Amino acid sequence: MKTAGFFLCLAVCGVTLAEKPANADELVQFESAPVKLSPFRIRKALEQGEILSQPQGTPLLGYLSRPPGDGPFPAVVLLHGCDHLRLSVKELWPKRLVRWGYVVLVVDSFATRKLDDTCRSTLPERVFDAYGALNFLSKSSFVDINRVALMGFSAGATTTLDATKIDGNEQLMERKFRVAIAYYPACDADRGDPTVPTLIMTGERDNWSRAERCQKRLARLSDSAPPVELNVYKGIYHNFDAPEFLVGRRVLGHIEKYDPDAAAKSMRSVYAFLRKYLSE
């Protein structure tokens, strides 16, 4: 029964009906990781006597939450979807993860860029937002920078996979994420191997983030690829973990609908996955 699944989720995920969603503890400012110049570009500049300016990142806002105590704690960087910061990403997930013992940094990729949404387009620069967040956390004494997960939803989940793929921009970054978690991403069968253990969750009836594309990607992974876990929830649509979609809606031809049973299962998977790979 769906009602039973809802209450099971509340019990497992550390939320009670009496509680109101907690606000993020602190609004923070940081920059996306600067796009490094290629060796070819640097060489050509030297040959031509050109003076190159130091690459700069994009100013960003974020919402930082942390457990009580000095740490250092493992951490999770959260990337929102194309519809910006909804309640479940900005407040419910951080509250849940903090209860589990993680520092959480929610990255706002839109506010400083003056964007409302990117549901009809893409924003590839968000990969650099993720690594800018990682660089920001590295300056915090209460974060164990060697135990940081990247976790995204929808378009943010697609960015999560792009940020942790072999031969991607990850290879240009000084600091690396430990694991990746992607809620209903747009999988690319030709994305290649991931660089870290990865958890992907999507709905069987999600026609925005199609499960079969994720299955095709897994089928093409090399034998040396890090472990990838794919959970496909039968009969489930996009945004199944987000209670604000309790009443389903259609967006750009795609159904978005919360499902408490699938939400509870996915949260247990996230909890176990983080415990497995971010424990000391």
C-alpha positions in Angstrom: 0.0 0.0 0.0 1.2 3.5 -0.8 0.2 4.8 2.6 2.3 2.2 4.3 5.2 3.1 2.0 4.8 6.8 3.0 5.0 6.1 6.7 7.9 3.6 6.2 9.8 6.4 4.4 9.2 8.8 7.3 10.6 6.2 9.7 13.6 5.2 7.7 14.5 8.7 6.5 14.4 10.5 9.8 11.3 12.7 9.3 8.2 12.9 11.4 4.8 14.3 10.5 5.0 16.9 13.3 8.2 18.4 11.9 8.3 21.4 9.5 10.9 21.4 6.8 14.1 23.0 8.2 15.7 25.9 6.4 19.3 25.5 5.2 21.6 26.9 7.9 23.6 29.3 5.9 23.6 31.1 2.6 27.1 31.0 1.1 28.9 32.5 -1.9 31.6 30.8 -4.0 32.7 30.4 -7.6 32.4 27.7 -10.1 35.7 26.0 -10.9 37.4 28.0 -13.6 37.7 26.5 -17.1 41.4 25.7 -17.4 43.2 26.6 -20.5 44.4 23.6 -22.7 48.1 23.0 -23.1 47.6 23.8 -26.8 46.0 27.2 -26.1 48.9 28.1 -23.7 51.5 27.0 -26.2 50.0 29.1 -29.0 49.8 32.1 -26.7 53.5 31.8 -25.8 54.4 31.4 -29.5 52.5 34.6 -30.4 53.6 36.6 -27.3 50.0 36.8 -26.1 49.3 37.5 -22.4 46.6 35.2 -21.1 44.4 36.3 -18.2 43.8 34.0 -15.3 40.6 32.0 -15.8 37.8 33.0 -13.5 34.8 31.1 -12.2 31.2 32.2 -12.2 29.9 33.6 -8.9 27.4 31.3 -7.3 25.1 31.0 -4.3 24.7 27.9 -2.2 22.9 26.7 0.9 25.1 25.0 3.5 23.8 22.7 6.3 25.8 20.7 8.7 25.4 18.3 11.7 26.3 19.5 15.2 29.9 19.0 16.2 33.4 19.8 14.8 33.6 16.9 12.3 35.3 16.4 10.0 32.1 15.0 8.4 31.5 13.4 5.0 29.6 15.7 2.7 27.1 15.8 -0.2 26.9 18.4 -2.9 23.3 18.7 -4.3 22.5 19.9 -7.8 18.9 21.0 -8.6 16.9 20.2 -11.7 15.9 22.4 -14.6 13.0 23.9 -12.6 15.4 25.5 -10.1 15.3 25.0 -6.3 12.1 23.2 -5.3 11.3 22.4 -1.7 12.5 18.8 -1.6 16.0 19.7 -3.0 16.5 22.9 -1.0 15.1 21.8 2.4 13.9 18.2 2.6 17.0 16.4 1.3 19.4 18.6 3.2 17.5 18.0 6.4 17.5 14.3 5.8 21.2 14.1 4.9 22.2 16.1 7.9 20.3 13.7 10.1 22.4 10.9 8.5 25.6 12.7 9.5 26.5 14.6 6.3 27.4 18.2 5.6 25.2 19.4 2.6 25.9 22.1 0.1 23.0 22.9 -2.3 24.3 24.6 -5.3 22.1 27.4 -6.9 23.2 27.5 -10.5 20.5 29.9 -11.6 20.2 32.9 -9.3 23.5 34.7 -10.2 23.0 33.8 -13.9 19.5 35.3 -13.7 17.9 32.1 -15.1 14.4 30.9 -14.3 14.7 27.4 -15.8 16.6 25.4 -18.4 13.9 22.9 -19.1 14.0 23.7 -22.9 17.8 24.0 -23.0 21.0 22.8 -21.3 23.7 24.5 -19.2 26.9 22.5 -19.6 28.7 24.9 -17.2 27.0 23.3 -14.3 29.8 20.6 -14.2 32.1 23.4 -13.2 29.6 24.6 -10.6 29.8 21.1 -8.9 33.6 21.3 -8.7 33.4 24.9 -7.5 31.3 23.6 -4.6 33.8 20.9 -3.9 36.6 23.5 -3.8 34.5 25.6 -1.4 34.0 22.7 0.9 37.7 21.9 0.9 38.3 25.1 2.9 36.0 24.0 5.7 37.7 22.3 8.7 34.4 20.4 9.5 34.4 18.6 6.0 36.4 15.5 5.2 37.2 16.5 1.6 38.1 12.9 0.7 34.5 11.8 1.4 32.3 14.0 -0.7 29.4 12.7 -2.9 27.9 14.5 -5.8 24.1 14.1 -6.0 21.7 15.5 -8.6 18.1 15.5 -9.6 16.9 15.5 -13.2 19.0 18.0 -15.2 21.3 18.1 -12.1 21.5 14.3 -12.2 22.6 14.5 -15.9 25.3 17.0 -14.8 26.3 14.6 -12.0 27.0 11.9 -14.6 28.8 14.3 -16.9 30.9 15.5 -14.0 32.1 12.0 -13.1 32.7 10.4 -16.5 36.0 9.2 -17.9 37.6 11.6 -20.4 35.3 14.4 -19.1 36.2 17.7 -17.3 36.7 15.7 -14.1 40.3 14.9 -15.3 41.1 18.6 -15.2 40.1 19.0 -11.6 42.5 18.9 -8.6 39.9 17.5 -6.2 37.5 14.6 -7.0 34.2 13.4 -5.8 34.1 10.0 -4.1 30.8 8.8 -5.5 27.9 10.0 -7.6 24.1 9.7 -7.1 21.7 10.5 -9.9 17.9 10.8 -9.6 16.2 10.3 -13.0 19.0 11.6 -15.2 19.0 11.7 -19.0 21.4 8.9 -19.5 23.7 8.8 -22.6 24.5 5.3 -23.8 27.8 6.6 -25.1 28.8 8.6 -22.0 31.6 6.0 -21.3 32.7 4.6 -18.0 32.2 6.6 -14.8 35.2 7.5 -12.7 33.5 6.7 -9.3 30.9 4.3 -7.9 27.5 5.5 -9.1 23.9 5.0 -8.1 21.2 5.8 -10.7 17.5 5.8 -9.9 14.6 6.3 -12.3 11.0 5.4 -13.0 10.0 2.8 -15.6 7.3 5.2 -17.0 9.5 8.3 -17.0 9.5 9.5 -20.6 11.8 12.4 -19.7 14.7 10.4 -18.3 14.2 7.1 -20.0 15.3 4.0 -18.1 16.2 2.1 -21.2 19.0 4.6 -22.0 20.5 4.0 -18.6 20.3 0.3 -19.2 22.1 0.7 -22.5 24.8 2.7 -20.9 25.4 0.0 -18.3 25.5 -2.6 -21.0 28.4 -0.7 -22.6 30.6 -0.3 -19.5 34.0 -1.8 -19.6 35.0 -4.6 -17.3 37.3 -2.1 -15.4 34.5 0.4 -14.7 33.7 1.4 -11.1 30.5 -0.3 -9.9 27.2 1.3 -11.2 23.9 0.5 -9.5 20.7 1.1 -11.5 17.3 1.0 -9.8 14.3 1.2 -12.1 11.0 1.5 -10.2 8.1 -0.1 -12.0 5.2 2.1 -13.0 6.8 5.2 -11.7 7.2 8.7 -13.3 9.6 11.6 -13.1 10.2 13.4 -9.7 8.9 10.4 -7.8 10.9 11.4 -4.6 9.4 14.9 -4.4 6.3 15.3 -2.2 5.4 18.6 -3.8 4.3 16.5 -6.8 1.8 14.5 -4.7 -0.8 15.6 -7.3 0.8 14.6 -10.6 1.3 17.2 -13.4 2.3 17.3 -17.0 5.3 19.5 -17.9 6.3 19.9 -21.6 4.6 16.6 -22.3 6.2 14.7 -19.4 4.4 13.4 -16.3 5.9 14.3 -12.9 4.4 12.5 -10.0 5.4 11.6 -6.4 5.3 8.0 -5.3 5.8 7.3 -1.6 6.8 3.7 -2.0 9.4 4.4 -4.7 10.6 7.4 -2.7 11.1 5.3 0.4 13.0 2.6 -1.5 15.2 5.1 -3.2 16.1 6.8 0.1 17.0 3.5 1.6 19.3 2.9 -1.4 20.9 6.3 -1.0 21.4 5.8 2.7 23.1 2.4 2.1 25.1 3.6 -0.8 26.5 6.6 1.2 27.2 4.4 4.1 29.1 1.9 1.9 31.3 4.3 0.2 31.7 7.3 2.5 32.2 5.5 5.8 35.7 5.8 7.2 
